[in-house]
Amino acid sequence: MVRRRATRSAGFSLVEMLLAVFILGIGVISIAALFPAGIVLQRQAADDIVGPIVVKNAFATIRSKLDQSDFGRIEDFGFGPQYLGAGGVAGTVRPLGGSDIPQVSGDWGWMRPGFLFGTAANQTDAGTIDVFSAAYTRSRVGLPSGVVGTLATEISEDVAPGPLFGIPYNVSKFPLYSLPAAARPTDPLLQQLLEPAVTFTQAERSWPQGNPKYGTASSIPQSTYYWDCMFRRNGGRIQVAVFVYRVNIAGGDTRPYTVGPFTAASGAGGLPSGAFDGTPTTPPMPAMYLAPNFGTAASWPNRTASLGAGNTTIMGYTTPPIADEIPGTGINQANSFGSAEQVWDDWQAPGSWWIDNHGTVHRVLVGRNAVQQGPVKLARPIPILPRSPVNGYPPTASGNGPNSAISAIWFIPRRDARGNVITPVFAAVEEL
């Protein structure tokens, strides 16, 4: 008699199944968590590659319309050797914050172009920059201007031999505004030959470059990258600073992007006293922040470690600089942070790009988005400049020359008046 032994197939218990699902879930979640980080790194890599390309395109676009001969000196407009609006060195720009930024006579510091803005019913020229604020000047001297919403407030001086409401232009090459009213030609085409009317539309400042046609809002391009610029005269030569930034439209809409003016929502209301240069009529790009207490122990670069009595560094500083860390930006140090933490705080954000009054480009390596974070550190140390006189003005008694420390920085805000998210990508300075 043959006996057959019954065999039972082994299976998994419910506990084992649950444990397996739990382990599998941990693995899937871990892998899924890598995708957002990968997307961010991919976006950063694209920015690092495209940023310099956009900058080169921007410089080429600017040089196609401007050259050194288009610019002039502040003294050409009747200013003596003084600060604009105060006593001091010629060419020194006094921002709205009230601090003077010294320049050698004949030179002038960073100045932003004027802007043209449309209205809700007329978007013609929306976001266009007007390098020499020609449209604004025309309206001030009584010449007809068909442009809506002009802004030019870097300089607001109506002086002889010609009014100056922005970047100084060559009055010999462009004499229209300095001519007596009776001597000005009435032909618009002839006027154009005599005025510094140089503009760059929002389309020209986009990449990939969009449709440059004027007209309704539908003709304004929708691109990924945009650039804005500013100019200065240094050593008698014109330099150009270009900022490249990426725009994410609020809510993911498909509407086109244009630079918008400052509003209370974007930082024009309740600005820190003497720190941030911005009003509703200020050129919005780039924004400007005045470094607090420049030329002192609290200036940038920071000087915190004592060398001992009677000792100085090679450059004459009594304390060596911690050149990559910005003073006053430690954890819970208010610095410039306001209660609403608006655009004037964005210079401290991680990845921000700055250009200072010396034309040096800086990038924030370790930043902060709130007062509970910090300190702000830069990717490279701030270079130490030697003590030097400016137009005969000797270095100060503390050993800091009037132009040896950072007195102001220009940067791209992280959001604008329309709620768009702006990501700074690159910045560069070149001679025109």
C-alpha positions as a Markdown table, in Angstrom:
| # | Residue | x | y | z |
|---|---|---|---|---|
| 1 | Met | 0.0 | 0.0 | 0.0 |
| 2 | Val | 1.4 | 3.3 | -1.1 |
| 3 | Arg | 0.9 | 6.2 | 1.2 |
| 4 | Arg | 1.0 | 9.7 | -0.2 |
| 5 | Arg | 2.1 | 12.5 | 2.1 |
| 6 | Ala | 0.1 | 15.6 | 1.7 |
| 7 | Thr | 2.2 | 18.7 | 1.1 |
| 8 | Arg | 1.0 | 22.2 | 1.7 |
| 9 | Ser | 2.3 | 25.2 | -0.4 |
| 10 | Ala | 4.0 | 27.8 | 1.8 |
| 11 | Gly | 2.5 | 31.4 | 1.5 |
| 12 | Phe | 2.9 | 34.8 | 2.9 |
| 13 | Ser | 1.2 | 35.9 | 6.0 |
| 14 | Leu | -0.7 | 39.3 | 6.1 |
| 15 | Val | 2.1 | 40.7 | 8.4 |
| 16 | Glu | 4.7 | 39.7 | 5.9 |
| 17 | Met | 2.8 | 41.3 | 3.0 |
| 18 | Leu | 2.4 | 44.6 | 5.0 |
| 19 | Leu | 6.0 | 44.6 | 5.8 |
| 20 | Ala | 7.0 | 44.1 | 2.2 |
| 21 | Val | 4.7 | 46.9 | 1.0 |
| 22 | Phe | 6.1 | 49.2 | 3.7 |
| 23 | Ile | 9.7 | 48.5 | 2.6 |
| 24 | Leu | 8.7 | 49.0 | -1.1 |
| 25 | Gly | 6.9 | 52.2 | -0.2 |
| 26 | Ile | 10.0 | 53.6 | 1.5 |
| 27 | Gly | 12.1 | 52.8 | -1.7 |
| 28 | Val | 9.6 | 54.4 | -4.0 |
| 29 | Ile | 9.2 | 57.5 | -1.9 |
| 30 | Ser | 13.0 | 57.8 | -1.7 |
| 31 | Ile | 13.4 | 57.6 | -5.4 |
| 32 | Ala | 10.5 | 60.0 | -6.0 |
| 33 | Ala | 12.1 | 62.5 | -3.7 |
| 34 | Leu | 15.1 | 62.7 | -6.1 |
| 35 | Phe | 13.0 | 64.0 | -9.0 |
| 36 | Pro | 12.3 | 67.5 | -7.6 |
| 37 | Ala | 15.9 | 67.9 | -6.6 |
| 38 | Gly | 17.0 | 66.7 | -10.1 |
| 39 | Ile | 14.7 | 69.2 | -11.7 |
| 40 | Val | 16.1 | 72.0 | -9.6 |
| 41 | Leu | 19.7 | 71.0 | -10.4 |
| 42 | Gln | 18.8 | 70.8 | -14.1 |
| 43 | Arg | 17.3 | 74.2 | -14.0 |
| 44 | Gln | 20.4 | 75.6 | -12.3 |
| 45 | Ala | 22.7 | 74.0 | -14.8 |
| 46 | Ala | 20.6 | 75.5 | -17.6 |
| 47 | Asp | 20.9 | 78.9 | -16.0 |
| 48 | Asp | 24.7 | 78.6 | -15.6 |
| 49 | Ile | 25.0 | 77.7 | -19.3 |
| 50 | Val | 22.5 | 80.2 | -20.7 |
| 51 | Gly | 23.3 | 83.2 | -18.5 |
| 52 | Pro | 26.6 | 84.1 | -20.1 |
| 53 | Ile | 25.1 | 83.5 | -23.5 |
| 54 | Val | 22.3 | 86.0 | -22.8 |
| 55 | Val | 24.8 | 88.5 | -21.4 |
| 56 | Lys | 26.9 | 88.3 | -24.6 |
| 57 | Asn | 23.7 | 88.8 | -26.6 |
| 58 | Ala | 22.8 | 91.8 | -24.5 |
| 59 | Phe | 26.2 | 93.5 | -24.9 |
| 60 | Ala | 25.9 | 93.0 | -28.7 |
| 61 | Thr | 22.4 | 94.5 | -28.7 |
| 62 | Ile | 23.5 | 97.5 | -26.7 |
| 63 | Arg | 26.6 | 98.1 | -28.9 |
| 64 | Ser | 24.4 | 98.0 | -32.0 |
| 65 | Lys | 22.8 | 101.2 | -30.9 |
| 66 | Leu | 25.3 | 102.9 | -28.6 |
| 67 | Asp | 28.9 | 103.8 | -28.6 |
| 68 | Gln | 31.3 | 105.9 | -26.4 |
| 69 | Ser | 30.5 | 109.1 | -28.3 |
| 70 | Asp | 26.9 | 109.1 | -27.4 |
| 71 | Phe | 27.6 | 109.8 | -23.7 |
| 72 | Gly | 28.7 | 113.0 | -22.0 |
| 73 | Arg | 29.9 | 114.4 | -18.7 |
| 74 | Ile | 27.8 | 115.9 | -16.0 |
| 75 | Glu | 29.9 | 119.0 | -16.1 |
| 76 | Asp | 28.6 | 119.5 | -19.7 |
| 77 | Phe | 25.2 | 120.4 | -18.3 |
| 78 | Gly | 26.3 | 123.3 | -16.2 |
| 79 | Phe | 27.3 | 121.5 | -13.0 |
| 80 | Gly | 30.3 | 122.7 | -11.2 |
| 81 | Pro | 32.7 | 120.5 | -9.2 |
| 82 | Gln | 30.0 | 119.3 | -6.7 |
| 83 | Tyr | 27.7 | 116.5 | -5.8 |
| 84 | Leu | 24.4 | 116.6 | -7.5 |
| 85 | Gly | 22.2 | 118.6 | -5.1 |
| 86 | Ala | 25.0 | 119.1 | -2.6 |
| 87 | Gly | 28.7 | 120.1 | -2.2 |
| 88 | Gly | 31.4 | 117.7 | -3.2 |
| 89 | Val | 33.0 | 116.0 | -6.1 |
| 90 | Ala | 31.7 | 116.4 | -9.6 |
| 91 | Gly | 29.9 | 113.4 | -11.0 |
| 92 | Thr | 29.0 | 112.1 | -7.6 |
| 93 | Val | 25.5 | 110.6 | -7.7 |
| 94 | Arg | 23.4 | 111.1 | -4.5 |
| 95 | Pro | 20.7 | 108.4 | -4.5 |
| 96 | Leu | 17.3 | 108.9 | -2.9 |
| 97 | Gly | 18.6 | 107.4 | 0.3 |
| 98 | Gly | 20.8 | 110.5 | 0.9 |
| 99 | Ser | 24.3 | 109.1 | 0.9 |
| 100 | Asp | 26.9 | 110.3 | -1.5 |
| 101 | Ile | 28.9 | 108.0 | -3.7 |
| 102 | Pro | 32.1 | 109.8 | -4.7 |
| 103 | Gln | 33.4 | 109.8 | -8.3 |
| 104 | Val | 36.4 | 111.4 | -10.0 |
| 105 | Ser | 35.6 | 114.7 | -11.7 |
| 106 | Gly | 34.4 | 114.0 | -15.2 |
| 107 | Asp | 33.1 | 110.5 | -14.3 |
| 108 | Trp | 29.7 | 109.5 | -12.9 |
| 109 | Gly | 28.5 | 106.5 | -11.0 |
| 110 | Trp | 26.1 | 103.7 | -12.0 |
| 111 | Met | 22.9 | 105.2 | -13.5 |
| 112 | Arg | 19.9 | 103.3 | -14.7 |
| 113 | Pro | 18.0 | 104.1 | -17.9 |
| 114 | Gly | 14.5 | 105.6 | -17.8 |
| 115 | Phe | 11.5 | 103.4 | -18.4 |
| 116 | Leu | 8.4 | 103.6 | -20.5 |
| 117 | Phe | 5.2 | 102.1 | -19.2 |
| 118 | Gly | 1.8 | 101.8 | -20.9 |
| 119 | Thr | -1.6 | 101.9 | -19.4 |
| 120 | Ala | -4.3 | 99.2 | -19.0 |
| 121 | Ala | -5.8 | 100.4 | -22.3 |
| 122 | Asn | -2.6 | 101.1 | -24.1 |
| 123 | Gln | 0.4 | 98.7 | -23.8 |
| 124 | Thr | 2.4 | 100.3 | -26.5 |
| 125 | Asp | 6.1 | 100.4 | -25.5 |
| 126 | Ala | 5.4 | 98.6 | -22.2 |
| 127 | Gly | 8.7 | 97.8 | -20.4 |
| 128 | Thr | 10.9 | 99.7 | -22.9 |
| 129 | Ile | 14.0 | 101.3 | -21.5 |
| 130 | Asp | 14.8 | 104.8 | -22.6 |
| 131 | Val | 18.6 | 105.1 | -22.1 |
| 132 | Phe | 18.9 | 108.9 | -22.0 |
| 133 | Ser | 15.3 | 109.5 | -20.8 |
| 134 | Ala | 14.5 | 111.3 | -24.0 |
| 135 | Ala | 10.7 | 110.9 | -23.8 |
| 136 | Tyr | 10.7 | 112.2 | -20.2 |
| 137 | Thr | 12.9 | 115.2 | -21.2 |
| 138 | Arg | 10.7 | 116.0 | -24.2 |
| 139 | Ser | 7.7 | 116.3 | -21.9 |
| 140 | Arg | 9.7 | 118.5 | -19.5 |
| 141 | Val | 10.9 | 120.9 | -22.1 |
| 142 | Gly | 7.6 | 121.3 | -23.9 |
| 143 | Leu | 8.2 | 119.0 | -26.9 |
| 144 | Pro | 5.4 | 116.6 | -27.9 |
| 145 | Ser | 5.9 | 113.0 | -26.8 |
| 146 | Gly | 3.5 | 110.2 | -27.9 |
| 147 | Val | 4.8 | 107.9 | -25.2 |
| 148 | Val | 2.6 | 107.0 | -22.2 |
| 149 | Gly | 4.0 | 106.6 | -18.7 |
| 150 | Thr | 7.6 | 107.8 | -18.8 |
| 151 | Leu | 10.0 | 107.5 | -15.8 |
| 152 | Ala | 13.4 | 109.1 | -15.3 |
| 153 | Thr | 14.4 | 110.0 | -11.8 |
| 154 | Glu | 18.1 | 109.2 | -11.4 |
| 155 | Ile | 18.7 | 112.9 | -11.9 |
| 156 | Ser | 16.0 | 115.6 | -12.0 |
| 157 | Glu | 17.9 | 118.7 | -12.9 |
| 158 | Asp | 16.7 | 121.4 | -15.4 |
| 159 | Val | 19.9 | 123.3 | -15.9 |
| 160 | Ala | 21.8 | 125.0 | -18.8 |
| 161 | Pro | 23.1 | 124.3 | -21.4 |
| 162 | Gly | 20.5 | 121.5 | -21.5 |
| 163 | Pro | 18.2 | 119.7 | -19.0 |
| 164 | Leu | 19.5 | 116.5 | -17.5 |
| 165 | Phe | 16.9 | 114.0 | -16.2 |
| 166 | Gly | 19.0 | 110.8 | -16.4 |
| 167 | Ile | 22.2 | 109.5 | -17.9 |
| 168 | Pro | 24.4 | 112.3 | -19.3 |
| 169 | Tyr | 24.4 | 112.4 | -23.1 |
| 170 | Asn | 26.7 | 114.1 | -25.6 |
| 171 | Val | 25.3 | 117.6 | -25.9 |
| 172 | Ser | 27.4 | 118.3 | -29.0 |
| 173 | Lys | 26.0 | 115.3 | -30.8 |
| 174 | Phe | 22.4 | 115.7 | -29.5 |
| 175 | Pro | 21.7 | 119.5 | -29.0 |
| 176 | Leu | 17.9 | 119.4 | -29.4 |
| 177 | Tyr | 17.1 | 120.1 | -25.7 |
| 178 | Ser | 19.8 | 122.8 | -25.3 |
| 179 | Leu | 18.4 | 124.9 | -28.3 |
| 180 | Pro | 16.1 | 127.8 | -27.5 |
| 181 | Ala | 12.5 | 126.9 | -28.1 |
| 182 | Ala | 12.3 | 129.2 | -31.1 |
| 183 | Ala | 15.3 | 127.5 | -32.7 |
| 184 | Arg | 14.1 | 123.9 | -32.3 |
| 185 | Pro | 13.1 | 122.3 | -35.6 |
| 186 | Thr | 9.4 | 121.4 | -35.8 |
| 187 | Asp | 9.9 | 118.5 | -38.1 |
| 188 | Pro | 9.8 | 115.3 | -36.0 |
| 189 | Leu | 12.3 | 113.5 | -38.3 |
| 190 | Leu | 14.8 | 116.3 | -37.9 |
| 191 | Gln | 14.2 | 116.4 | -34.2 |
| 192 | Gln | 15.1 | 112.7 | -34.1 |
| 193 | Leu | 18.5 | 113.5 | -35.6 |
| 194 | Leu | 19.2 | 116.0 | -32.8 |
| 195 | Glu | 18.0 | 114.1 | -29.7 |
| 196 | Pro | 19.4 | 111.1 | -27.8 |
| 197 | Ala | 16.4 | 108.9 | -28.4 |
| 198 | Val | 17.9 | 105.4 | -27.8 |
| 199 | Thr | 15.5 | 102.7 | -26.6 |
| 200 | Phe | 15.5 | 98.9 | -26.1 |
| 201 | Thr | 12.1 | 97.2 | -26.1 |
| 202 | Gln | 11.1 | 94.4 | -23.8 |
| 203 | Ala | 11.3 | 92.1 | -26.9 |
| 204 | Glu | 14.9 | 93.2 | -27.5 |
| 205 | Arg | 15.8 | 92.4 | -23.9 |
| 206 | Ser | 14.3 | 88.9 | -24.0 |
| 207 | Trp | 15.9 | 85.5 | -24.8 |
| 208 | Pro | 15.0 | 83.7 | -27.0 |
| 209 | Gln | 14.2 | 87.1 | -28.5 |
| 210 | Gly | 10.5 | 87.7 | -29.1 |
| 211 | Asn | 8.5 | 89.7 | -31.5 |
| 212 | Pro | 9.8 | 93.3 | -31.4 |
| 213 | Lys | 6.6 | 94.9 | -32.8 |
| 214 | Tyr | 4.9 | 97.6 | -31.0 |
| 215 | Gly | 1.2 | 97.5 | -30.3 |
| 216 | Thr | -1.1 | 95.6 | -28.0 |
| 217 | Ala | -0.2 | 93.3 | -25.1 |
| 218 | Ser | -0.4 | 90.4 | -27.4 |
| 219 | Ser | 2.7 | 91.6 | -29.3 |
| 220 | Ile | 4.9 | 91.6 | -26.1 |
| 221 | Pro | 7.0 | 88.5 | -26.1 |
| 222 | Gln | 6.8 | 85.6 | -23.7 |
| 223 | Ser | 10.3 | 84.3 | -23.2 |
| 224 | Thr | 12.3 | 82.5 | -20.5 |
| 225 | Tyr | 15.2 | 85.0 | -19.9 |
| 226 | Tyr | 15.3 | 88.8 | -19.8 |
| 227 | Trp | 18.0 | 91.3 | -19.1 |
| 228 | Asp | 18.3 | 94.9 | -17.9 |
| 229 | Cys | 21.3 | 97.2 | -17.7 |
| 230 | Met | 22.8 | 100.4 | -16.3 |
| 231 | Phe | 25.8 | 102.6 | -17.3 |
| 232 | Arg | 28.6 | 104.5 | -15.6 |
| 233 | Arg | 31.6 | 106.6 | -16.7 |
| 234 | Asn | 34.8 | 105.4 | -15.2 |
| 235 | Gly | 38.2 | 106.8 | -16.1 |
| 236 | Gly | 36.5 | 108.7 | -19.0 |
| 237 | Arg | 35.2 | 105.4 | -20.5 |
| 238 | Ile | 31.6 | 104.1 | -20.5 |
| 239 | Gln | 31.0 | 100.8 | -18.8 |
| 240 | Val | 27.8 | 98.7 | -19.1 |
| 241 | Ala | 26.4 | 96.4 | -16.4 |
| 242 | Val | 24.0 | 93.7 | -17.5 |
| 243 | Phe | 21.7 | 91.6 | -15.2 |
| 244 | Val | 20.1 | 88.4 | -16.6 |
| 245 | Tyr | 17.1 | 86.9 | -14.9 |
| 246 | Arg | 14.5 | 84.2 | -15.4 |
| 247 | Val | 10.8 | 84.9 | -15.0 |
| 248 | Asn | 8.1 | 82.6 | -13.8 |
| 249 | Ile | 4.7 | 84.1 | -14.4 |
| 250 | Ala | 2.5 | 84.1 | -11.3 |
| 251 | Gly | 0.0 | 81.2 | -11.3 |
| 252 | Gly | 1.6 | 79.7 | -14.4 |
| 253 | Asp | -0.4 | 81.9 | -16.8 |
| 254 | Thr | 0.6 | 82.3 | -20.4 |
| 255 | Arg | 0.5 | 86.1 | -20.4 |
| 256 | Pro | 3.6 | 87.9 | -21.5 |
| 257 | Tyr | 6.1 | 89.5 | -19.1 |
| 258 | Thr | 6.9 | 93.2 | -18.9 |
| 259 | Val | 8.9 | 95.1 | -16.3 |
| 260 | Gly | 6.5 | 96.9 | -14.0 |
| 261 | Pro | 7.0 | 100.1 | -12.0 |
| 262 | Phe | 7.4 | 100.0 | -8.2 |
| 263 | Thr | 4.2 | 99.9 | -6.2 |
| 264 | Ala | 3.5 | 99.7 | -2.5 |
| 265 | Ala | 3.1 | 95.9 | -3.0 |
| 266 | Ser | 6.6 | 95.5 | -4.5 |
| 267 | Gly | 8.4 | 97.7 | -2.0 |
| 268 | Ala | 8.0 | 101.4 | -2.7 |
| 269 | Gly | 6.0 | 102.0 | 0.5 |
| 270 | Gly | 7.6 | 102.0 | 3.9 |
| 271 | Leu | 11.2 | 101.7 | 2.7 |
| 272 | Pro | 13.9 | 101.5 | 5.3 |
| 273 | Ser | 15.2 | 105.0 | 5.9 |
| 274 | Gly | 18.5 | 105.7 | 4.1 |
| 275 | Ala | 19.0 | 102.2 | 2.9 |
| 276 | Phe | 16.9 | 101.3 | -0.1 |
| 277 | Asp | 16.8 | 103.5 | -3.2 |
| 278 | Gly | 13.2 | 103.2 | -4.5 |
| 279 | Thr | 10.0 | 105.2 | -5.0 |
| 280 | Pro | 7.0 | 104.6 | -7.2 |
| 281 | Thr | 8.9 | 106.6 | -9.9 |
| 282 | Thr | 12.3 | 105.0 | -9.5 |
| 283 | Pro | 13.6 | 102.8 | -12.4 |
| 284 | Pro | 12.6 | 99.3 | -11.2 |
| 285 | Met | 15.5 | 97.3 | -12.6 |
| 286 | Pro | 17.9 | 96.9 | -11.2 |
| 287 | Ala | 17.1 | 97.8 | -7.6 |
| 288 | Met | 19.7 | 99.6 | -5.4 |
| 289 | Tyr | 20.7 | 99.1 | -1.8 |
| 290 | Leu | 23.0 | 101.5 | 0.1 |
| 291 | Ala | 25.5 | 99.6 | 2.1 |
| 292 | Pro | 25.2 | 100.8 | 5.7 |
| 293 | Asn | 28.1 | 102.7 | 7.3 |
| 294 | Phe | 30.5 | 102.3 | 4.4 |
| 295 | Gly | 34.0 | 103.4 | 5.1 |
| 296 | Thr | 33.7 | 102.5 | 8.8 |
| 297 | Ala | 34.3 | 99.4 | 10.9 |
| 298 | Ala | 30.8 | 98.2 | 10.1 |
| 299 | Ser | 31.3 | 98.6 | 6.3 |
| 300 | Trp | 31.6 | 96.0 | 3.6 |
| 301 | Pro | 34.0 | 94.1 | 3.7 |
| 302 | Asn | 33.5 | 93.4 | 7.3 |
| 303 | Arg | 36.4 | 94.3 | 9.7 |
| 304 | Thr | 35.9 | 92.6 | 13.0 |
| 305 | Ala | 39.2 | 91.0 | 14.3 |
| 306 | Ser | 41.5 | 93.3 | 16.2 |
| 307 | Leu | 45.2 | 93.4 | 15.3 |
| 308 | Gly | 46.2 | 95.0 | 18.5 |
| 309 | Ala | 47.2 | 98.6 | 19.3 |
| 310 | Gly | 49.3 | 100.3 | 16.7 |
| 311 | Asn | 49.1 | 97.5 | 14.2 |
| 312 | Thr | 47.7 | 97.8 | 10.7 |
| 313 | Thr | 47.3 | 95.7 | 7.6 |
| 314 | Ile | 49.3 | 96.4 | 4.4 |
| 315 | Met | 46.4 | 98.5 | 3.1 |
| 316 | Gly | 46.3 | 100.5 | 6.4 |
| 317 | Tyr | 43.2 | 98.9 | 7.9 |
| 318 | Thr | 43.3 | 98.6 | 11.7 |
| 319 | Thr | 41.5 | 95.3 | 11.5 |
| 320 | Pro | 41.7 | 92.5 | 8.9 |
| 321 | Pro | 38.6 | 92.0 | 6.9 |
| 322 | Ile | 36.3 | 88.9 | 7.0 |
| 323 | Ala | 35.7 | 89.7 | 3.3 |
| 324 | Asp | 33.1 | 87.1 | 2.4 |
| 325 | Glu | 30.7 | 87.7 | 5.2 |
| 326 | Ile | 28.3 | 90.7 | 5.3 |
| 327 | Pro | 28.0 | 92.3 | 8.7 |
| 328 | Gly | 24.6 | 92.7 | 10.3 |
| 329 | Thr | 23.1 | 89.6 | 8.5 |
| 330 | Gly | 23.5 | 87.0 | 11.3 |
| 331 | Ile | 20.6 | 85.1 | 12.8 |
| 332 | Asn | 18.0 | 87.5 | 14.2 |
| 333 | Gln | 20.0 | 90.5 | 13.1 |
| 334 | Ala | 17.5 | 92.8 | 11.5 |
| 335 | Asn | 19.8 | 94.6 | 9.1 |
| 336 | Ser | 17.5 | 95.8 | 6.3 |
| 337 | Phe | 14.6 | 93.3 | 6.9 |
| 338 | Gly | 11.3 | 95.0 | 7.2 |
| 339 | Ser | 8.1 | 93.6 | 8.7 |
| 340 | Ala | 6.9 | 92.6 | 5.3 |
| 341 | Glu | 10.3 | 91.5 | 4.0 |
| 342 | Gln | 9.8 | 93.0 | 0.5 |
| 343 | Val | 12.0 | 93.8 | -2.4 |
| 344 | Trp | 14.7 | 95.7 | -0.4 |
| 345 | Asp | 15.6 | 92.4 | 1.3 |
| 346 | Asp | 16.2 | 90.4 | -1.9 |
| 347 | Trp | 19.8 | 91.3 | -2.1 |
| 348 | Gln | 20.3 | 88.8 | 0.7 |
| 349 | Ala | 18.6 | 85.9 | -0.9 |
| 350 | Pro | 20.6 | 82.8 | -1.9 |
| 351 | Gly | 22.0 | 83.0 | -5.4 |
| 352 | Ser | 21.6 | 86.8 | -5.7 |
| 353 | Trp | 23.9 | 88.6 | -8.0 |
| 354 | Trp | 25.2 | 92.1 | -7.1 |
| 355 | Ile | 27.3 | 94.8 | -8.9 |
| 356 | Asp | 28.8 | 97.3 | -6.5 |
| 357 | Asn | 29.9 | 100.9 | -7.1 |
| 358 | His | 33.3 | 99.8 | -8.2 |
| 359 | Gly | 31.9 | 97.6 | -10.9 |
| 360 | Thr | 32.8 | 94.4 | -9.1 |
| 361 | Val | 30.4 | 91.4 | -9.5 |
| 362 | His | 29.4 | 89.5 | -6.4 |
| 363 | Arg | 27.2 | 86.4 | -5.9 |
| 364 | Val | 25.5 | 85.3 | -2.7 |
| 365 | Leu | 26.6 | 81.8 | -1.8 |
| 366 | Val | 24.9 | 81.4 | 1.6 |
| 367 | Gly | 21.9 | 83.7 | 1.8 |
| 368 | Arg | 18.8 | 84.2 | 3.9 |
| 369 | Asn | 15.1 | 84.7 | 3.1 |
| 370 | Ala | 14.1 | 85.6 | 6.6 |
| 371 | Val | 15.5 | 87.4 | 9.7 |
| 372 | Gln | 15.8 | 84.0 | 11.5 |
| 373 | Gln | 18.5 | 82.9 | 9.0 |
| 374 | Gly | 22.1 | 84.1 | 8.3 |
| 375 | Pro | 24.7 | 85.2 | 8.0 |
| 376 | Val | 25.0 | 86.2 | 4.3 |
| 377 | Lys | 28.2 | 84.9 | 2.7 |
| 378 | Leu | 29.6 | 85.5 | -0.8 |
| 379 | Ala | 31.0 | 83.1 | -3.2 |
| 380 | Arg | 34.3 | 85.1 | -3.3 |
| 381 | Pro | 35.8 | 87.5 | -0.8 |
| 382 | Ile | 35.2 | 91.2 | -1.4 |
| 383 | Pro | 38.4 | 92.6 | -2.8 |
| 384 | Ile | 40.2 | 95.1 | -0.6 |
| 385 | Leu | 40.8 | 98.4 | -2.5 |
| 386 | Pro | 43.8 | 100.6 | -1.6 |
| 387 | Arg | 43.3 | 104.0 | 0.0 |
| 388 | Ser | 43.1 | 106.6 | -2.7 |
| 389 | Pro | 42.1 | 110.2 | -3.0 |
| 390 | Val | 39.2 | 111.3 | -5.2 |
| 391 | Asn | 39.7 | 114.5 | -7.1 |
| 392 | Gly | 42.1 | 115.8 | -4.5 |
| 393 | Tyr | 40.1 | 114.7 | -1.5 |
| 394 | Pro | 42.5 | 112.8 | 0.8 |
| 395 | Pro | 41.7 | 109.4 | 2.5 |
| 396 | Thr | 39.9 | 109.7 | 5.8 |
| 397 | Ala | 41.6 | 109.7 | 9.1 |
| 398 | Ser | 40.6 | 106.1 | 9.7 |
| 399 | Gly | 42.6 | 105.0 | 6.7 |
| 400 | Asn | 39.7 | 104.3 | 4.4 |
| 401 | Gly | 39.7 | 106.2 | 1.2 |
| 402 | Pro | 36.4 | 107.6 | 0.0 |
| 403 | Asn | 36.1 | 104.9 | -2.6 |
| 404 | Ser | 37.8 | 102.0 | -0.8 |
| 405 | Ala | 34.7 | 100.2 | 0.5 |
| 406 | Ile | 31.4 | 99.2 | -1.0 |
| 407 | Ser | 28.9 | 102.0 | -0.7 |
| 408 | Ala | 26.0 | 100.6 | -2.7 |
| 409 | Ile | 25.0 | 97.5 | -4.6 |
| 410 | Trp | 22.6 | 97.0 | -7.4 |
| 411 | Phe | 20.6 | 93.7 | -7.7 |
| 412 | Ile | 17.5 | 92.1 | -9.3 |
| 413 | Pro | 14.5 | 91.8 | -6.9 |
| 414 | Arg | 13.0 | 88.3 | -6.4 |
| 415 | Arg | 9.5 | 89.4 | -7.4 |
| 416 | Asp | 7.8 | 92.3 | -9.1 |
| 417 | Ala | 4.7 | 94.5 | -8.8 |
| 418 | Arg | 2.7 | 91.9 | -10.8 |
| 419 | Gly | 3.6 | 89.0 | -8.5 |
| 420 | Asn | 5.9 | 87.3 | -11.0 |
| 421 | Val | 8.8 | 85.2 | -9.5 |
| 422 | Ile | 12.1 | 86.5 | -10.7 |
| 423 | Thr | 15.3 | 84.4 | -10.5 |
| 424 | Pro | 18.7 | 86.2 | -10.9 |
| 425 | Val | 20.8 | 84.2 | -13.3 |
| 426 | Phe | 24.0 | 86.1 | -14.2 |
| 427 | Ala | 25.6 | 89.6 | -14.1 |
| 428 | Ala | 28.6 | 91.1 | -15.9 |
| 429 | Val | 30.3 | 94.4 | -16.5 |
| 430 | Glu | 32.1 | 95.3 | -19.8 |
| 431 | Glu | 33.3 | 98.5 | -21.4 |
| 432 | Leu | 31.0 | 99.7 | -24.1 |
